[in-house]
Amino acid sequence: MIRVEDLPAGHPGRRLLTGRTPFFVAPTEPRCSYCAYVPRSWTPDARMPVLVAVHGTGRNVGALREGLIPFADRHDLIVVTPLFPVGIDDPDDVHNYKSIDAHGIRFDLVLLEILEQVRVRWNARVDTVLLCGHSGGGQFAHRFLYLHPDRLAAVAVSAPGTVTLLDHSLTWPAGIGDTQRRFGITVDLAAVARVPVLLVIGGDDDGRADLAAMGEPGRSRPEELDRLAVSLARHGTTVRRVEVPGVGHDAAGTQPPITDFFDDLLAGHAEFAAPARPHRAP
């Protein structure tokens, strides 16, 4: 695999592998892939940090990356956007990645392998990363947090349709009672609590009809987000909950609070050391 630092400064590969990159297949799962945005300020010695942004059911990876470019340039940070495609072993399956494992694929491990490739190719810092996801990506993001809290500096979860609670009496994906059997991982509640979490939703994003159509009658997206907020806060996580007025189920509409949240974190604001309590923005 080519490392960008091994290419001469004027080599066209440098232009291809900085800025908006092409898609690369995931190292051991070529049905999955990823693209990145690497600021033109990149140098081999920069050791840029990484933000991973996970798509929703619509897989609008290009738009997701594009919306985060100003944030990446502001912080000299690499954006990585994986693509977990529809139809792996089932042409009608749009949900595969959301609960972490499906059709024999561990999507959490696929992401970790992608991050290792990002580390080698761009000499990036991937020991801990920022992670965000909207809708189905929000489902993936908080479940990845439970399984790999040591790899995360902060997580932003936007409008998930269903959530996993930190409840040992429930089995995955409703709870965490069987993660050792299913993933070989026992959820470390103390480690999860060390990762600050943003929960964000549009003020017009009820989602009740969508969830009922998927077999979850009676629930709404705000209610699911509240359930997650309570569960996380009960176990010590610092939770910020933001509702964006006038926004529906829209990734672009909920992105500004996400970048604000990460801006605050990267600025070293002391609020992340405050006692955990979910709250709603005015």
C-alpha positions as CSV (number, residue, x, y, z in Angstrom):
1,M,0.0,0.0,0.0
2,I,1.3,3.4,-1.0
3,R,2.1,5.8,1.9
4,V,1.5,9.4,0.8
5,E,4.8,10.5,2.4
6,D,6.7,8.1,0.1
7,L,5.5,10.1,-3.0
8,P,7.6,13.0,-4.2
9,A,6.1,16.4,-3.5
10,G,5.1,17.0,-7.2
11,H,3.8,13.5,-7.8
12,P,0.2,13.4,-9.1
13,G,-0.6,10.7,-6.5
14,R,-0.2,13.4,-3.9
15,R,-3.1,15.4,-5.5
16,L,-5.2,12.2,-5.8
17,L,-4.6,11.2,-2.1
18,T,-5.2,14.6,-0.6
19,G,-8.4,16.7,-0.7
20,R,-11.3,14.6,-1.8
21,T,-10.0,11.1,-2.2
22,P,-11.4,8.2,-4.3
23,F,-13.1,5.3,-2.7
24,F,-10.9,2.5,-1.3
25,V,-12.1,-1.1,-0.6
26,A,-12.0,-2.1,3.1
27,P,-8.9,-4.2,3.7
28,T,-10.5,-7.5,4.5
29,E,-14.1,-6.9,3.3
30,P,-14.1,-5.6,-0.3
31,R,-17.9,-5.3,-0.3
32,C,-17.4,-2.4,2.0
33,S,-15.4,0.7,1.2
34,Y,-14.5,4.2,2.3
35,C,-13.5,7.6,1.1
36,A,-11.8,10.5,2.9
37,Y,-11.1,14.2,2.9
38,V,-7.5,15.0,3.7
39,P,-6.8,18.8,4.1
40,R,-4.3,20.2,1.6
41,S,-2.3,21.3,4.6
42,W,-1.4,17.6,5.2
43,T,2.3,16.9,5.7
44,P,3.9,13.6,6.8
45,D,4.7,15.1,10.2
46,A,1.2,16.5,10.9
47,R,-0.2,13.2,12.3
48,M,-3.7,14.5,11.7
49,P,-6.5,13.3,13.9
50,V,-9.6,11.6,12.4
51,L,-13.3,12.1,12.3
52,V,-15.4,9.1,11.2
53,A,-18.8,10.0,9.8
54,V,-21.2,7.1,9.3
55,H,-24.1,7.3,6.7
56,G,-27.7,6.6,7.2
57,T,-29.9,4.2,5.3
58,G,-29.7,6.4,2.1
59,R,-25.9,6.0,2.0
60,N,-25.3,9.6,0.9
61,V,-21.6,9.4,1.6
62,G,-20.5,12.1,-0.8
63,A,-22.9,14.7,0.7
64,L,-21.8,13.6,4.2
65,R,-18.2,14.1,3.5
66,E,-18.8,17.4,1.7
67,G,-20.6,18.9,4.7
68,L,-17.7,18.2,7.0
69,I,-14.9,19.7,4.8
70,P,-15.0,23.2,6.4
71,F,-14.7,21.5,9.9
72,A,-11.8,19.4,8.6
73,D,-10.0,22.4,7.2
74,R,-10.6,24.4,10.4
75,H,-9.0,21.7,12.6
76,D,-6.5,20.1,10.1
77,L,-8.3,16.8,10.6
78,I,-9.0,13.9,8.2
79,V,-12.7,12.9,7.6
80,V,-13.3,9.2,6.9
81,T,-16.7,8.2,5.5
82,P,-17.2,4.4,5.2
83,L,-19.7,2.9,2.9
84,F,-21.6,-0.2,4.0
85,P,-23.6,-1.1,0.9
86,V,-27.2,-2.3,0.6
87,G,-27.7,-5.9,-0.4
88,I,-24.8,-7.9,1.1
89,D,-26.1,-11.5,0.8
90,D,-29.7,-10.2,0.7
91,P,-30.6,-7.9,-2.1
92,D,-33.3,-6.1,0.0
93,D,-31.3,-5.7,3.2
94,V,-30.7,-2.0,3.9
95,H,-30.1,-2.3,7.6
96,N,-27.0,-4.7,7.8
97,Y,-24.4,-2.4,9.5
98,K,-26.7,-0.7,12.0
99,S,-26.6,-3.5,14.7
100,I,-22.9,-4.0,14.0
101,D,-23.0,-7.6,12.8
102,A,-24.9,-9.2,9.9
103,H,-24.4,-11.9,7.2
104,G,-21.2,-12.9,8.9
105,I,-19.7,-9.4,8.8
106,R,-18.5,-7.6,11.9
107,F,-18.9,-4.0,10.7
108,D,-17.1,-2.7,13.8
109,L,-14.1,-4.6,12.8
110,V,-14.3,-3.5,9.2
111,L,-14.2,0.1,10.5
112,L,-11.2,-0.6,12.7
113,E,-9.4,-2.1,9.7
114,I,-10.2,1.0,7.7
115,L,-8.7,3.1,10.4
116,E,-5.5,1.1,10.4
117,Q,-5.2,1.7,6.7
118,V,-5.8,5.4,7.2
119,R,-3.1,5.4,9.8
120,V,-0.5,3.8,7.4
121,R,-1.5,5.7,4.3
122,W,-1.6,9.2,5.8
123,N,0.3,8.8,9.1
124,A,-2.9,9.7,10.9
125,R,-3.6,9.5,14.6
126,V,-6.3,6.8,15.0
127,D,-5.8,5.5,18.5
128,T,-8.8,7.5,19.4
129,V,-11.1,9.2,16.9
130,L,-14.2,11.3,16.8
131,L,-17.3,9.4,15.6
132,C,-20.7,10.7,14.4
133,G,-23.6,9.1,12.6
134,H,-27.1,10.1,11.5
135,S,-30.2,7.8,11.6
136,G,-28.8,4.3,10.8
137,G,-25.4,5.8,11.3
138,G,-26.5,7.0,14.7
139,Q,-27.5,3.4,15.6
140,F,-24.1,2.2,14.5
141,A,-22.2,5.0,16.3
142,H,-23.6,4.4,19.8
143,R,-23.3,0.6,19.5
144,F,-19.7,1.0,18.4
145,L,-19.2,3.1,21.5
146,Y,-20.3,0.2,23.7
147,L,-18.0,-2.3,22.1
148,H,-14.9,0.0,21.6
149,P,-15.0,3.0,24.0
150,D,-11.2,3.0,24.2
151,R,-11.0,4.0,20.5
152,L,-13.3,7.1,20.8
153,A,-12.7,10.6,22.0
154,A,-16.3,11.6,21.6
155,V,-19.5,10.4,19.8
156,A,-22.3,12.4,18.2
157,V,-25.6,10.4,17.6
158,S,-28.2,11.9,15.4
159,A,-31.8,10.7,15.2
160,P,-31.4,6.9,15.5
161,G,-34.6,5.0,14.9
162,T,-33.8,2.3,17.5
163,V,-31.3,2.3,20.4
164,T,-29.4,-0.1,22.5
165,L,-29.6,0.5,26.3
166,L,-26.9,-0.3,28.8
167,D,-29.1,-3.0,30.3
168,H,-27.8,-6.5,31.0
169,S,-31.3,-7.9,31.2
170,L,-31.8,-7.4,27.5
171,T,-30.1,-9.1,24.6
172,W,-28.5,-7.3,21.7
173,P,-29.5,-5.0,20.0
174,A,-32.1,-4.0,22.7
175,G,-29.5,-4.3,25.5
176,I,-26.0,-5.6,26.3
177,G,-26.8,-8.8,28.1
178,D,-25.2,-11.1,25.5
179,T,-22.3,-9.1,24.0
180,Q,-19.7,-11.5,25.4
181,R,-21.3,-14.4,23.6
182,R,-22.1,-12.4,20.4
183,F,-19.0,-10.3,20.0
184,G,-16.5,-11.7,22.5
185,I,-16.7,-8.3,24.3
186,T,-18.1,-7.5,27.8
187,V,-19.2,-3.8,27.8
188,D,-17.0,-1.8,30.1
189,L,-19.5,0.7,31.6
190,A,-16.7,2.8,33.2
191,A,-14.9,3.2,29.8
192,V,-18.2,4.1,28.0
193,A,-18.8,6.8,30.7
194,R,-15.5,8.4,29.9
195,V,-16.6,9.3,26.3
196,P,-18.7,12.5,26.0
197,V,-21.8,12.0,23.9
198,L,-24.0,14.4,21.9
199,L,-27.6,13.3,21.1
200,V,-29.2,15.5,18.5
201,I,-32.5,15.4,16.6
202,G,-34.6,17.7,14.4
203,G,-37.5,19.4,16.1
204,D,-39.8,18.1,13.3
205,D,-38.4,14.6,13.3
206,D,-41.1,12.5,14.9
207,G,-40.5,9.3,12.9
208,R,-43.4,7.4,14.4
209,A,-44.8,6.2,11.1
210,D,-41.4,5.1,9.9
211,L,-40.7,3.1,13.0
212,A,-44.2,1.5,13.0
213,A,-43.5,0.4,9.4
214,M,-40.3,-1.3,10.6
215,G,-42.1,-3.2,13.5
216,E,-41.6,-0.6,16.3
217,P,-45.2,0.7,16.7
218,G,-45.8,3.4,19.3
219,R,-42.3,4.8,19.5
220,S,-40.9,8.0,18.0
221,R,-37.4,9.1,17.4
222,P,-37.4,11.7,20.2
223,E,-38.6,9.0,22.6
224,E,-35.8,6.7,21.5
225,L,-33.2,9.4,21.9
226,D,-34.6,10.1,25.4
227,R,-34.3,6.5,26.3
228,L,-30.7,6.5,25.2
229,A,-29.9,9.7,27.1
230,V,-31.3,8.3,30.3
231,S,-29.5,5.0,30.0
232,L,-26.1,6.7,29.3
233,A,-26.5,9.3,32.0
234,R,-27.5,6.7,34.5
235,H,-24.1,5.0,34.0
236,G,-22.1,8.3,34.3
237,T,-21.8,9.5,30.7
238,T,-21.7,13.2,30.1
239,V,-24.6,13.7,27.7
240,R,-25.5,16.8,25.7
241,R,-29.0,16.7,24.1
242,V,-29.8,19.1,21.3
243,E,-33.1,19.6,19.4
244,V,-32.8,21.6,16.2
245,P,-36.0,23.7,15.6
246,G,-37.6,23.4,12.2
247,V,-35.5,20.4,11.1
248,G,-36.9,17.0,10.1
249,H,-35.1,13.8,9.5
250,D,-32.2,15.4,7.8
251,A,-28.5,14.8,8.2
252,A,-27.5,18.2,6.9
253,G,-29.9,19.9,9.3
254,T,-28.5,18.2,12.4
255,Q,-24.8,18.6,11.4
256,P,-24.2,22.1,12.8
257,P,-24.7,21.0,16.4
258,I,-22.4,18.1,15.8
259,T,-19.5,20.3,14.5
260,D,-20.2,22.7,17.4
261,F,-19.9,19.8,19.8
262,F,-16.6,18.7,18.3
263,D,-15.4,22.3,18.1
264,D,-16.0,22.6,21.9
265,L,-14.2,19.3,22.6
266,L,-11.2,20.2,20.5
267,A,-11.0,23.6,22.2
268,G,-10.7,21.7,25.5
269,H,-13.8,23.2,27.2
270,A,-14.1,22.1,30.8
271,E,-17.8,21.2,30.5
272,F,-16.9,17.6,29.6
273,A,-15.7,17.1,33.2
274,A,-19.1,18.2,34.6
275,P,-21.6,15.7,36.1
276,A,-23.5,13.8,33.5
277,R,-27.1,15.0,32.9
278,P,-29.0,15.0,29.6
279,H,-30.4,18.3,28.6
280,R,-32.3,19.9,25.8
281,A,-31.0,23.0,24.1
282,P,-33.3,26.0,24.0
